[in-house]
């Protein structure tokens, strides 16, 4: 064989390895992020051609300006009563998160995952959906349940896996599930929520139903195959669904560049699949509401799916098992240019003369008391380390309609060992 062509004049090949701009000890600087003026993004009709939405994949839909005033074509013009309800829900989620975080640190449960700074993405979206639409969330959408009036005491019991846990300890903490509230079971493998959301939406259309589905994943999970499979089906079959990418800049401990953020916005992936796409200020509750309401109308009128990127920032660690101080600068969350969603909605209500500091302080006190009372009541059923073998036999239930013989044998063996260990009968 002849030698390959001379290589002397060829450049050496290199790989690009994404690297965050700032590491611990650096001074965070977000001046490179382009934040368009609130109200600058055009709002196409919900029945517009897909191509009309594609410029919005690189724009940023914003409603609240720097003075907390609602401006522009995306302003949903919500009634003050609904705004106050959304504010209450968002504040409740934050207080709930803080209480459960402390509970984990006190050894009452194994782990917890906060959504600080992302409350608007779940709460405002839920209020924009119909109450019977099905949600396929990640573990930072506890605001869906709060907005749908699911008892926070029951959420706490699930976190503690105690006797009042409706899932009987069969799911990890924070992975809630409740069909009646349209909350599909959370999966630790987040990418799976997208195919399931698309499949549910397709089934709704096949049955001639009117309900739509909304699925959430983080930007890191867009690098998984499930993301692309779901978008293929959603595009081909024009599934009536909304697919949300919560771009909070960080996956478990790797920044968004590893999922492709340096090459394009995540909303831009809608272009390649020929579906509608929006990029939205995730810390602006009114923008979140407006975008989801728009996409919901589009899905309900058989104009196909919408991919929405919610641009936000994960203020806390990935979970209680993660220390963000090991990979990002201290104080970075406070420098995030889109601010705090609760503070922004509060300021908007005050600007409308529909809120004031005294009412805000009273609401904070009321919510704190409610969450404390719910926690106290939930803990009467026990916390995670106190759970024992008393209902060990239940682990063999709810899998088969008729339990196979070999599982019956295993159940009896487990019960026998538990009786011997505890010194009393168990079920």
Secondary structure in CASP SS format (residue, H / E / C, confidence):
PFRMAT SS
TARGET T0000
AUTHOR 0000-0000-0000
METHOD secondary structure of the structure
MODEL  1
X C 1.00
X C 1.00
X C 1.00
X C 1.00
X C 1.00
X C 1.00
X C 1.00
X C 1.00
X C 1.00
X C 1.00
X C 1.00
X C 1.00
X C 1.00
X C 1.00
X C 1.00
X C 1.00
X C 1.00
X C 1.00
X C 1.00
X C 1.00
X C 1.00
X C 1.00
X C 1.00
X C 1.00
X C 1.00
X C 1.00
X C 1.00
X C 1.00
X C 1.00
X C 1.00
X C 1.00
X C 1.00
X C 1.00
X C 1.00
X C 1.00
X C 1.00
X C 1.00
X C 1.00
X C 1.00
X C 1.00
X C 1.00
X C 1.00
X C 1.00
X C 1.00
X C 1.00
X C 1.00
X C 1.00
X C 1.00
X C 1.00
X H 1.00
X H 1.00
X H 1.00
X H 1.00
X H 1.00
X H 1.00
X H 1.00
X H 1.00
X C 1.00
X C 1.00
X C 1.00
X E 1.00
X C 1.00
X C 1.00
X E 1.00
X C 1.00
X C 1.00
X C 1.00
X C 1.00
X C 1.00
X E 1.00
X C 1.00
X C 1.00
X C 1.00
X C 1.00
X C 1.00
X C 1.00
X C 1.00
X C 1.00
X C 1.00
X H 1.00
X H 1.00
X H 1.00
X H 1.00
X H 1.00
X H 1.00
X H 1.00
X H 1.00
X H 1.00
X H 1.00
X H 1.00
X H 1.00
X H 1.00
X H 1.00
X H 1.00
X H 1.00
X H 1.00
X H 1.00
X H 1.00
X H 1.00
X H 1.00
X H 1.00
X H 1.00
X H 1.00
X H 1.00
X H 1.00
X C 1.00
X C 1.00
X C 1.00
X C 1.00
X C 1.00
X C 1.00
X C 1.00
X C 1.00
X C 1.00
X C 1.00
X C 1.00
X C 1.00
X C 1.00
X H 1.00
X H 1.00
X H 1.00
X H 1.00
X H 1.00
X H 1.00
X H 1.00
X H 1.00
X H 1.00
X H 1.00
X C 1.00
X C 1.00
X C 1.00
X C 1.00
X C 1.00
X E 1.00
X E 1.00
X E 1.00
X C 1.00
X C 1.00
X C 1.00
X C 1.00
X C 1.00
X H 1.00
X H 1.00
X H 1.00
X H 1.00
X H 1.00
X H 1.00
X C 1.00
X C 1.00
X C 1.00
X C 1.00
X H 1.00
X H 1.00
X H 1.00
X H 1.00
X H 1.00
X H 1.00
X H 1.00
X H 1.00
X H 1.00
X C 1.00
X C 1.00
X C 1.00
X C 1.00
X C 1.00
X C 1.00
X C 1.00
X C 1.00
X C 1.00
X C 1.00
X C 1.00
X C 1.00
X C 1.00
X C 1.00
X C 1.00
X C 1.00
X C 1.00
X E 1.00
X H 1.00
X H 1.00
X H 1.00
X C 1.00
X E 1.00
X C 1.00
X C 1.00
X C 1.00
X C 1.00
X C 1.00
X C 1.00
X C 1.00
X C 1.00
X H 1.00
X H 1.00
X H 1.00
X H 1.00
X H 1.00
X H 1.00
X H 1.00
X H 1.00
X H 1.00
X H 1.00
X H 1.00
X H 1.00
X H 1.00
X H 1.00
X H 1.00
X C 1.00
X C 1.00
X C 1.00
X C 1.00
X C 1.00
X C 1.00
X E 1.00
X E 1.00
X E 1.00
X E 1.00
X E 1.00
X E 1.00
X H 1.00
X H 1.00
X H 1.00
X H 1.00
X H 1.00
X C 1.00
X H 1.00
X H 1.00
X H 1.00
X H 1.00
X H 1.00
X H 1.00
X H 1.00
X H 1.00
X H 1.00
X H 1.00
X H 1.00
X H 1.00
X H 1.00
X C 1.00
X C 1.00
X C 1.00
X E 1.00
X E 1.00
X E 1.00
X E 1.00
X E 1.00
X E 1.00
X E 1.00
X C 1.00
X C 1.00
X E 1.00
X C 1.00
X C 1.00
X C 1.00
X C 1.00
X E 1.00
X H 1.00
X H 1.00
X H 1.00
X H 1.00
X C 1.00
X C 1.00
X C 1.00
X C 1.00
X C 1.00
X C 1.00
X C 1.00
X C 1.00
X C 1.00
X H 1.00
X H 1.00
X H 1.00
X H 1.00
X H 1.00
X C 1.00
X C 1.00
X E 1.00
X E 1.00
X E 1.00
X E 1.00
X E 1.00
X E 1.00
X C 1.00
X C 1.00
X C 1.00
X H 1.00
X H 1.00
X H 1.00
X H 1.00
X H 1.00
X H 1.00
X H 1.00
X H 1.00
X H 1.00
X H 1.00
X H 1.00
X H 1.00
X H 1.00
X H 1.00
X H 1.00
X H 1.00
X C 1.00
X C 1.00
X C 1.00
X C 1.00
X C 1.00
X E 1.00
X E 1.00
X E 1.00
X E 1.00
X E 1.00
X E 1.00
X C 1.00
X C 1.00
X C 1.00
X C 1.00
X C 1.00
X C 1.00
X C 1.00
X C 1.00
X C 1.00
X C 1.00
X C 1.00
X C 1.00
X H 1.00
X H 1.00
X H 1.00
X C 1.00
X C 1.00
X C 1.00
X C 1.00
X C 1.00
X C 1.00
X H 1.00
X H 1.00
X H 1.00
X C 1.00
X C 1.00
X C 1.00
X C 1.00
X C 1.00
X H 1.00
X H 1.00
X H 1.00
X H 1.00
X H 1.00
X H 1.00
X H 1.00
X H 1.00
X H 1.00
X H 1.00
X H 1.00
X C 1.00
X C 1.00
X C 1.00
X C 1.00
X C 1.00
X H 1.00
X H 1.00
X H 1.00
X H 1.00
X H 1.00
X H 1.00
X H 1.00
X H 1.00
X H 1.00
X H 1.00
X H 1.00
X H 1.00
X H 1.00
X H 1.00
X H 1.00
X H 1.00
X H 1.00
X H 1.00
X H 1.00
X H 1.00
X H 1.00
X H 1.00
X H 1.00
X H 1.00
X H 1.00
X C 1.00
X C 1.00
X H 1.00
X H 1.00
X H 1.00
X C 1.00
X C 1.00
X C 1.00
X C 1.00
X C 1.00
X H 1.00
X H 1.00
X H 1.00
X H 1.00
X H 1.00
X C 1.00
X C 1.00
X C 1.00
X C 1.00
X C 1.00
X C 1.00
X C 1.00
X C 1.00
X H 1.00
X H 1.00
X H 1.00
X H 1.00
X H 1.00
X H 1.00
X H 1.00
X H 1.00
X H 1.00
X H 1.00
X H 1.00
X H 1.00
X H 1.00
X H 1.00
X H 1.00
X H 1.00
X H 1.00
X H 1.00
X C 1.00
X C 1.00
X C 1.00
X C 1.00
X C 1.00
END
